[in-house]
Amino acid sequence: MRDAGLKEPQFEMTDFFRTVFYRNPEYALKQASEKVVEKLSTNQQMIIEAVAKDPAISAKTLADMVGISTRKIQGNIAKLKSMGVLKRIGPDKGGHWTVVEK
C-alpha cells in the first residue's frame, strides 16, 4: 500500500476481525462518473445533449426533440437533477440549464 502511495489498511478487532483497505480517490471518482453514465436512459442522454447545445431550451422543445411527453421530460429532468447531472441556474423564465461535469 505504501509503494502505491495509498493509506495503510486499518485492522479492527471487535467481536469480528475486520480489515479496511483504501483505494486511490481518483479511481473512485472515475468509477462513480462511469456508473452515472451507465444509469442514464437513452431519453436522458438525449436531454443532456440537447441542453449542452442550448442551455435555454424549453421542456416543450425537448419533448418534441426526444419524442416523449412534456410530463415525461419533467420527470427525466427531475431524475437528472437528483443525480447531480443537470443544474438549473436562475428562475424558470429567463434562467438556463447547465450540465454538471463529473
N, CA, C and O atoms as a GROMACS GRO file, in nm:
protein
  408
    1MET      N    1   0.083  -0.118   0.000
    1MET     CA    2   0.000   0.000   0.000
    1MET      C    3   0.089   0.126   0.000
    1MET      O    4   0.060   0.223  -0.070
    2ARG      N    5   0.196   0.122   0.079
    2ARG     CA    6   0.288   0.236   0.081
    2ARG      C    7   0.350   0.259  -0.056
    2ARG      O    8   0.362   0.372  -0.102
    3ASP      N    9   0.389   0.149  -0.121
    3ASP     CA   10   0.451   0.160  -0.253
    3ASP      C   11   0.357   0.224  -0.354
    3ASP      O   12   0.401   0.293  -0.446
    4ALA      N   13   0.228   0.201  -0.338
    4ALA     CA   14   0.129   0.257  -0.429
    4ALA      C   15   0.088   0.398  -0.387
    4ALA      O   16   0.010   0.463  -0.457
    5GLY      N   17   0.140   0.447  -0.274
    5GLY     CA   18   0.106   0.581  -0.226
    5GLY      C   19  -0.031   0.588  -0.164
    5GLY      O   20  -0.093   0.695  -0.159
    6LEU      N   21  -0.080   0.476  -0.116
    6LEU     CA   22  -0.213   0.471  -0.056
    6LEU      C   23  -0.203   0.464   0.096
    6LEU      O   24  -0.100   0.428   0.152
    7LYS      N   25  -0.313   0.500   0.159
    7LYS     CA   26  -0.322   0.495   0.304
    7LYS      C   27  -0.309   0.350   0.351
    7LYS      O   28  -0.359   0.258   0.287
    8GLU      N   29  -0.242   0.331   0.462
    8GLU     CA   30  -0.224   0.195   0.515
    8GLU      C   31  -0.359   0.137   0.558
    8GLU      O   32  -0.446   0.211   0.604
    9PRO      N   33  -0.376   0.006   0.543
    9PRO     CA   34  -0.503  -0.055   0.584
    9PRO      C   35  -0.521  -0.047   0.735
    9PRO      O   36  -0.425  -0.039   0.812
   10GLN      N   37  -0.647  -0.050   0.776
   10GLN     CA   38  -0.680  -0.050   0.919
   10GLN      C   39  -0.722  -0.190   0.959
   10GLN      O   40  -0.794  -0.258   0.886
   11PHE      N   41  -0.676  -0.232   1.076
   11PHE     CA   42  -0.715  -0.361   1.130
   11PHE      C   43  -0.795  -0.335   1.256
   11PHE      O   44  -0.749  -0.265   1.347
   12GLU      N   45  -0.914  -0.392   1.262
   12GLU     CA   46  -1.002  -0.371   1.376
   12GLU      C   47  -1.042  -0.505   1.436
   12GLU      O   48  -1.067  -0.602   1.364
   13MET      N   49  -1.047  -0.507   1.566
   13MET     CA   50  -1.087  -0.630   1.635
   13MET      C   51  -1.198  -0.596   1.733
   13MET      O   52  -1.175  -0.527   1.832
   14THR      N   53  -1.316  -0.645   1.706
   14THR     CA   54  -1.428  -0.634   1.799
   14THR      C   55  -1.472  -0.776   1.825
   14THR      O   56  -1.393  -0.859   1.871
   15ASP      N   57  -1.596  -0.806   1.797
   15ASP     CA   58  -1.640  -0.945   1.801
   15ASP      C   59  -1.588  -1.019   1.677
   15ASP      O   60  -1.582  -1.142   1.674
   16PHE      N   61  -1.552  -0.941   1.575
   16PHE     CA   62  -1.501  -0.994   1.450
   16PHE      C   63  -1.370  -0.926   1.417
   16PHE      O   64  -1.336  -0.822   1.474
   17PHE      N   65  -1.298  -0.984   1.325
   17PHE     CA   66  -1.176  -0.921   1.275
   17PHE      C   67  -1.211  -0.855   1.144
   17PHE      O   68  -1.271  -0.918   1.056
   18ARG      N   69  -1.174  -0.727   1.129
   18ARG     CA   70  -1.209  -0.653   1.009
   18ARG      C   71  -1.085  -0.578   0.958
   18ARG      O   72  -1.010  -0.520   1.036
   19THR      N   73  -1.066  -0.581   0.826
   19THR     CA   74  -0.957  -0.508   0.763
   19THR      C   75  -1.018  -0.410   0.663
   19THR      O   76  -1.103  -0.448   0.583
   20VAL      N   77  -0.974  -0.284   0.668
   20VAL     CA   78  -1.024  -0.181   0.578
   20VAL      C   79  -0.909  -0.140   0.487
   20VAL      O   80  -0.804  -0.095   0.533
   21PHE      N   81  -0.930  -0.156   0.355
   21PHE     CA   82  -0.832  -0.114   0.256
   21PHE      C   83  -0.882   0.014   0.189
   21PHE      O   84  -1.002   0.030   0.167
   22TYR      N   85  -0.790   0.103   0.158
   22TYR     CA   86  -0.825   0.229   0.093
   22TYR      C   87  -0.776   0.226  -0.051
   22TYR      O   88  -0.668   0.175  -0.080
   23ARG      N   89  -0.856   0.281  -0.141
   23ARG     CA   90  -0.815   0.285  -0.281
   23ARG      C   91  -0.788   0.429  -0.322
   23ARG      O   92  -0.818   0.524  -0.249
   24ASN      N   93  -0.730   0.442  -0.438
   24ASN     CA   94  -0.696   0.573  -0.491
   24ASN      C   95  -0.824   0.653  -0.514
   24ASN      O   96  -0.913   0.604  -0.583
   25PRO      N   97  -0.837   0.775  -0.457
   25PRO     CA   98  -0.960   0.854  -0.473
   25PRO      C   99  -0.991   0.887  -0.619
   25PRO      O  100  -1.108   0.896  -0.655
   26GLU      N  101  -0.890   0.904  -0.702
   26GLU     CA  102  -0.914   0.933  -0.844
   26GLU      C  103  -0.986   0.816  -0.910
   26GLU      O  104  -1.073   0.836  -0.995
   27TYR      N  105  -0.950   0.694  -0.874
   27TYR     CA  106  -1.014   0.576  -0.928
   27TYR      C  107  -1.161   0.572  -0.884
   27TYR      O  108  -1.249   0.539  -0.964
   28ALA      N  109  -1.186   0.606  -0.758
   28ALA     CA  110  -1.323   0.604  -0.706
   28ALA      C  111  -1.410   0.705  -0.780
   28ALA      O  112  -1.525   0.674  -0.813
   29LEU      N  113  -1.358   0.826  -0.806
   29LEU     CA  114  -1.435   0.927  -0.878
   29LEU      C  115  -1.462   0.884  -1.021
   29LEU      O  116  -1.573   0.905  -1.072
   30LYS      N  117  -1.365   0.825  -1.086
   30LYS     CA  118  -1.382   0.778  -1.223
   30LYS      C  119  -1.490   0.672  -1.229
   30LYS      O  120  -1.576   0.674  -1.318
   31GLN      N  121  -1.486   0.578  -1.135
   31GLN     CA  122  -1.587   0.473  -1.131
   31GLN      C  123  -1.725   0.530  -1.109
   31GLN      O  124  -1.822   0.487  -1.172
   32ALA      N  125  -1.737   0.629  -1.018
   32ALA     CA  126  -1.867   0.688  -0.987
   32ALA      C  127  -1.925   0.757  -1.110
   32ALA      O  128  -2.044   0.742  -1.138
   33SER      N  129  -1.843   0.833  -1.183
   33SER     CA  130  -1.895   0.903  -1.301
   33SER      C  131  -1.933   0.804  -1.411
   33SER      O  132  -2.030   0.826  -1.483
   34GLU      N  133  -1.858   0.694  -1.424
   34GLU     CA  134  -1.893   0.592  -1.524
   34GLU      C  135  -2.025   0.527  -1.488
   34GLU      O  136  -2.105   0.497  -1.578
   35LYS      N  137  -2.050   0.505  -1.360
   35LYS     CA  138  -2.177   0.443  -1.318
   35LYS      C  139  -2.293   0.535  -1.348
   35LYS      O  140  -2.400   0.488  -1.389
   36VAL      N  141  -2.275   0.668  -1.329
   36VAL     CA  142  -2.382   0.762  -1.359
   36VAL      C  143  -2.416   0.756  -1.507
   36VAL      O  144  -2.534   0.753  -1.542
   37VAL      N  145  -2.316   0.754  -1.594
   37VAL     CA  146  -2.340   0.747  -1.738
   37VAL      C  147  -2.410   0.617  -1.774
   37VAL      O  148  -2.500   0.616  -1.858
   38GLU      N  149  -2.371   0.507  -1.710
   38GLU     CA  150  -2.434   0.378  -1.738
   38GLU      C  151  -2.580   0.377  -1.698
   38GLU      O  152  -2.660   0.308  -1.760
   39LYS      N  153  -2.617   0.454  -1.595
   39LYS     CA  154  -2.753   0.454  -1.544
   39LYS      C  155  -2.848   0.542  -1.627
   39LYS      O  156  -2.969   0.534  -1.610
   40LEU      N  157  -2.794   0.624  -1.714
   40LEU     CA  158  -2.878   0.715  -1.792
   40LEU      C  159  -2.951   0.640  -1.903
   40LEU      O  160  -2.893   0.558  -1.974
   41SER      N  161  -3.079   0.671  -1.916
   41SER     CA  162  -3.157   0.613  -2.025
   41SER      C  163  -3.124   0.686  -2.156
   41SER      O  164  -3.058   0.790  -2.154
   42THR      N  165  -3.170   0.632  -2.265
   42THR     CA  166  -3.148   0.696  -2.395
   42THR      C  167  -3.212   0.834  -2.397
   42THR      O  168  -3.154   0.930  -2.447
   43ASN      N  169  -3.334   0.844  -2.342
   43ASN     CA  170  -3.401   0.975  -2.337
   43ASN      C  171  -3.321   1.074  -2.255
   43ASN      O  172  -3.308   1.190  -2.294
   44GLN      N  173  -3.268   1.031  -2.140
   44GLN     CA  174  -3.190   1.120  -2.055
   44GLN      C  175  -3.062   1.165  -2.125
   44GLN      O  176  -3.021   1.280  -2.112
   45GLN      N  177  -2.999   1.076  -2.199
   45GLN     CA  178  -2.879   1.113  -2.275
   45GLN      C  179  -2.914   1.216  -2.382
   45GLN      O  180  -2.838   1.309  -2.406
   46MET      N  181  -3.029   1.198  -2.448
   46MET     CA  182  -3.072   1.293  -2.549
   46MET      C  183  -3.100   1.430  -2.487
   46MET      O  184  -3.068   1.533  -2.546
   47ILE      N  185  -3.160   1.430  -2.368
   47ILE     CA  186  -3.188   1.555  -2.296
   47ILE      C  187  -3.058   1.628  -2.264
   47ILE      O  188  -3.047   1.748  -2.286
   48ILE      N  189  -2.960   1.555  -2.214
   48ILE     CA  190  -2.831   1.615  -2.179
   48ILE      C  191  -2.763   1.675  -2.302
   48ILE      O  192  -2.710   1.786  -2.297
   49GLU      N  193  -2.765   1.602  -2.413
   49GLU     CA  194  -2.704   1.651  -2.537
   49GLU      C  195  -2.774   1.779  -2.584
   49GLU      O  196  -2.708   1.874  -2.627
   50ALA      N  197  -2.907   1.781  -2.577
   50ALA     CA  198  -2.982   1.899  -2.622
   50ALA      C  199  -2.956   2.019  -2.531
   50ALA      O  200  -2.943   2.132  -2.578
   51VAL      N  201  -2.948   1.995  -2.400
   51VAL     CA  202  -2.922   2.102  -2.305
   51VAL      C  203  -2.781   2.157  -2.323
   51VAL      O  204  -2.758   2.277  -2.308
   52ALA      N  205  -2.687   2.069  -2.353
   52ALA     CA  206  -2.549   2.113  -2.376
   52ALA      C  207  -2.541   2.206  -2.498
   52ALA      O  208  -2.462   2.300  -2.498
   53LYS      N  209  -2.622   2.179  -2.600
   53LYS     CA  210  -2.622   2.263  -2.720
   53LYS      C  211  -2.699   2.394  -2.699
   53LYS      O  212  -2.660   2.499  -2.750
   54ASP      N  213  -2.811   2.385  -2.620
   54ASP     CA  214  -2.895   2.504  -2.598
   54ASP      C  215  -2.940   2.506  -2.451
   54ASP      O  216  -3.043   2.448  -2.418
   55PRO      N  217  -2.864   2.573  -2.363
   55PRO     CA  218  -2.897   2.574  -2.221
   55PRO      C  219  -3.033   2.637  -2.188
   55PRO      O  220  -3.088   2.611  -2.081
   56ALA      N  221  -3.088   2.718  -2.278
   56ALA     CA  222  -3.216   2.784  -2.252
   56ALA      C  223  -3.333   2.706  -2.313
   56ALA      O  224  -3.443   2.760  -2.323
   57ILE      N  225  -3.311   2.583  -2.354
   57ILE     CA  226  -3.414   2.503  -2.422
   57ILE      C  227  -3.533   2.480  -2.329
   57ILE      O  228  -3.517   2.463  -2.208
   58SER      N  229  -3.652   2.480  -2.388
   58SER     CA  230  -3.774   2.460  -2.308
   58SER      C  231  -3.810   2.311  -2.300
   58SER      O  232  -3.763   2.230  -2.380
   59ALA      N  233  -3.894   2.278  -2.203
   59ALA     CA  234  -3.940   2.140  -2.187
   59ALA      C  235  -4.022   2.098  -2.309
   59ALA      O  236  -4.015   1.982  -2.352
   60LYS      N  237  -4.099   2.191  -2.365
   60LYS     CA  238  -4.180   2.160  -2.484
   60LYS      C  239  -4.090   2.125  -2.602
   60LYS      O  240  -4.117   2.029  -2.674
   61THR      N  241  -3.985   2.202  -2.623
   61THR     CA  242  -3.892   2.175  -2.732
   61THR      C  243  -3.821   2.042  -2.710
   61THR      O  244  -3.802   1.965  -2.804
   62LEU      N  245  -3.782   2.016  -2.585
   62LEU     CA  246  -3.719   1.888  -2.553
   62LEU      C  247  -3.813   1.772  -2.583
   62LEU      O  248  -3.772   1.670  -2.638
   63ALA      N  249  -3.940   1.789  -2.545
   63ALA     CA  250  -4.039   1.684  -2.568
   63ALA      C  251  -4.052   1.653  -2.717
   63ALA      O  252  -4.061   1.537  -2.758
   64ASP      N  253  -4.054   1.758  -2.798
   64ASP     CA  254  -4.063   1.739  -2.944
   64ASP      C  255  -3.938   1.670  -2.998
   64ASP      O  256  -3.948   1.582  -3.083
   65MET      N  257  -3.821   1.709  -2.948
   65MET     CA  258  -3.696   1.651  -2.996
   65MET      C  259  -3.682   1.504  -2.957
   65MET      O  260  -3.642   1.420  -3.039
   66VAL      N  261  -3.714   1.474  -2.831
   66VAL     CA  262  -3.695   1.339  -2.778
   66VAL      C  263  -3.809   1.247  -2.820
   66VAL      O  264  -3.791   1.126  -2.835
   67GLY      N  265  -3.927   1.305  -2.839
   67GLY     CA  266  -4.042   1.224  -2.881
   67GLY      C  267  -4.121   1.166  -2.765
   67GLY      O  268  -4.184   1.061  -2.778
   68ILE      N  269  -4.117   1.234  -2.652
   68ILE     CA  270  -4.197   1.193  -2.537
   68ILE      C  271  -4.275   1.314  -2.485
   68ILE      O  272  -4.252   1.426  -2.528
   69SER      N  273  -4.366   1.289  -2.392
   69SER     CA  274  -4.450   1.398  -2.342
   69SER      C  275  -4.370   1.496  -2.255
   69SER      O  276  -4.263   1.465  -2.204
   70THR      N  277  -4.426   1.615  -2.240
   70THR     CA  278  -4.364   1.717  -2.155
   70THR      C  279  -4.355   1.668  -2.011
   70THR      O  280  -4.257   1.695  -1.942
   71ARG      N  281  -4.456   1.595  -1.966
   71ARG     CA  282  -4.456   1.540  -1.829
   71ARG      C  283  -4.339   1.443  -1.810
   71ARG      O  284  -4.273   1.445  -1.707
   72LYS      N  285  -4.314   1.359  -1.910
   72LYS     CA  286  -4.200   1.264  -1.903
   72LYS      C  287  -4.067   1.340  -1.904
   72LYS      O  288  -3.973   1.301  -1.835
   73ILE      N  289  -4.060   1.448  -1.982
   73ILE     CA  290  -3.939   1.531  -1.984
   73ILE      C  291  -3.914   1.587  -1.844
   73ILE      O  292  -3.802   1.583  -1.794
   74GLN      N  293  -4.019   1.639  -1.781
   74GLN     CA  294  -4.005   1.695  -1.646
   74GLN      C  295  -3.959   1.588  -1.547
   74GLN      O  296  -3.878   1.616  -1.459
   75GLY      N  297  -4.011   1.466  -1.561
   75GLY     CA  298  -3.968   1.357  -1.474
   75GLY      C  299  -3.822   1.320  -1.494
   75GLY      O  300  -3.748   1.298  -1.398
   76ASN      N  301  -3.781   1.315  -1.620
   76ASN     CA  302  -3.640   1.285  -1.651
   76ASN      C  303  -3.548   1.396  -1.601
   76ASN      O  304  -3.440   1.368  -1.550
   77ILE      N  305  -3.590   1.520  -1.616
   77ILE     CA  306  -3.509   1.632  -1.567
   77ILE      C  307  -3.497   1.625  -1.415
   77ILE      O  308  -3.389   1.650  -1.360
   78ALA      N  309  -3.605   1.590  -1.347
   78ALA     CA  310  -3.600   1.577  -1.201
   78ALA      C  311  -3.500   1.468  -1.160
   78ALA      O  312  -3.425   1.485  -1.064
   79LYS      N  313  -3.499   1.357  -1.233
   79LYS     CA  314  -3.404   1.250  -1.204
   79LYS      C  315  -3.261   1.296  -1.229
   79LYS      O  316  -3.171   1.268  -1.150
   80LEU      N  317  -3.240   1.365  -1.340
   80LEU     CA  318  -3.106   1.414  -1.374
   80LEU      C  319  -3.058   1.516  -1.270
   80LEU      O  320  -2.940   1.518  -1.236
   81LYS      N  321  -3.149   1.598  -1.220
   81LYS     CA  322  -3.112   1.694  -1.115
   81LYS      C  323  -3.076   1.621  -0.986
   81LYS      O  324  -2.978   1.656  -0.920
   82SER      N  325  -3.153   1.520  -0.949
   82SER     CA  326  -3.126   1.446  -0.826
   82SER      C  327  -2.996   1.366  -0.835
   82SER      O  328  -2.931   1.340  -0.734
   83MET      N  329  -2.959   1.326  -0.958
   83MET     CA  330  -2.834   1.254  -0.979
   83MET      C  331  -2.715   1.350  -0.985
   83MET      O  332  -2.599   1.307  -0.985
   84GLY      N  333  -2.744   1.480  -0.990
   84GLY     CA  334  -2.638   1.578  -0.996
   84GLY      C  335  -2.581   1.598  -1.135
   84GLY      O  336  -2.470   1.649  -1.150
   85VAL      N  337  -2.656   1.559  -1.238
   85VAL     CA  338  -2.609   1.570  -1.376
   85VAL      C  339  -2.650   1.704  -1.437
   85VAL      O  340  -2.575   1.764  -1.514
   86LEU      N  341  -2.770   1.752  -1.402
   86LEU     CA  342  -2.821   1.880  -1.451
   86LEU      C  343  -2.843   1.975  -1.334
   86LEU      O  344  -2.875   1.933  -1.223
   87LYS      N  345  -2.824   2.103  -1.362
   87LYS     CA  346  -2.847   2.204  -1.259
   87LYS      C  347  -2.917   2.323  -1.324
   87LYS      O  348  -2.881   2.364  -1.435
   88ARG      N  349  -3.015   2.377  -1.257
   88ARG     CA  350  -3.088   2.494  -1.307
   88ARG      C  351  -3.024   2.620  -1.249
   88ARG      O  352  -3.003   2.630  -1.128
   89ILE      N  353  -2.993   2.714  -1.336
   89ILE     CA  354  -2.937   2.842  -1.295
   89ILE      C  355  -3.043   2.949  -1.323
   89ILE      O  356  -3.082   2.969  -1.438
   90GLY      N  357  -3.088   3.016  -1.220
   90GLY     CA  358  -3.188   3.121  -1.238
   90GLY      C  359  -3.330   3.069  -1.233
   90GLY      O  360  -3.353   2.951  -1.210
   91PRO      N  361  -3.426   3.159  -1.256
   91PRO     CA  362  -3.568   3.122  -1.248
   91PRO      C  363  -3.615   3.042  -1.368
   91PRO      O  364  -3.541   3.024  -1.466
   92ASP      N  365  -3.739   2.993  -1.360
   92ASP     CA  366  -3.797   2.916  -1.471
   92ASP      C  367  -3.799   2.998  -1.600
   92ASP      O  368  -3.766   2.949  -1.707
   93LYS      N  369  -3.838   3.124  -1.587
   93LYS     CA  370  -3.837   3.212  -1.705
   93LYS      C  371  -3.713   3.300  -1.697
   93LYS      O  372  -3.695   3.376  -1.603
   94GLY      N  373  -3.630   3.287  -1.798
   94GLY     CA  374  -3.509   3.368  -1.802
   94GLY      C  375  -3.384   3.296  -1.752
   94GLY      O  376  -3.273   3.347  -1.767
   95GLY      N  377  -3.402   3.178  -1.691
   95GLY     CA  378  -3.288   3.101  -1.643
   95GLY      C  379  -3.237   3.006  -1.751
   95GLY      O  380  -3.282   3.010  -1.865
   96HIS      N  381  -3.142   2.923  -1.712
   96HIS     CA  382  -3.090   2.824  -1.807
   96HIS      C  383  -3.040   2.700  -1.734
   96HIS      O  384  -3.023   2.700  -1.612
   97TRP      N  385  -3.019   2.595  -1.810
   97TRP     CA  386  -2.968   2.468  -1.757
   97TRP      C  387  -2.818   2.462  -1.777
   97TRP      O  388  -2.763   2.524  -1.868
   98THR      N  389  -2.752   2.387  -1.692
   98THR     CA  390  -2.611   2.359  -1.712
   98THR      C  391  -2.587   2.211  -1.684
   98THR      O  392  -2.643   2.154  -1.590
   99VAL      N  393  -2.505   2.149  -1.767
   99VAL     CA  394  -2.467   2.009  -1.747
   99VAL      C  395  -2.347   2.008  -1.654
   99VAL      O  396  -2.244   2.068  -1.683
  100VAL      N  397  -2.361   1.939  -1.542
  100VAL     CA  398  -2.256   1.933  -1.442
  100VAL      C  399  -2.152   1.830  -1.484
  100VAL      O  400  -2.184   1.712  -1.504
  101GLU      N  401  -2.028   1.874  -1.497
  101GLU     CA  402  -1.918   1.784  -1.535
  101GLU      C  403  -1.873   1.708  -1.412
  101GLU      O  404  -1.849   1.768  -1.307
  102LYS      N  405  -1.862   1.577  -1.424
  102LYS     CA  406  -1.816   1.495  -1.310
  102LYS      C  407  -1.680   1.439  -1.340
  102LYS      O  408  -1.624   1.367  -1.257
   0.00000   0.00000   0.00000
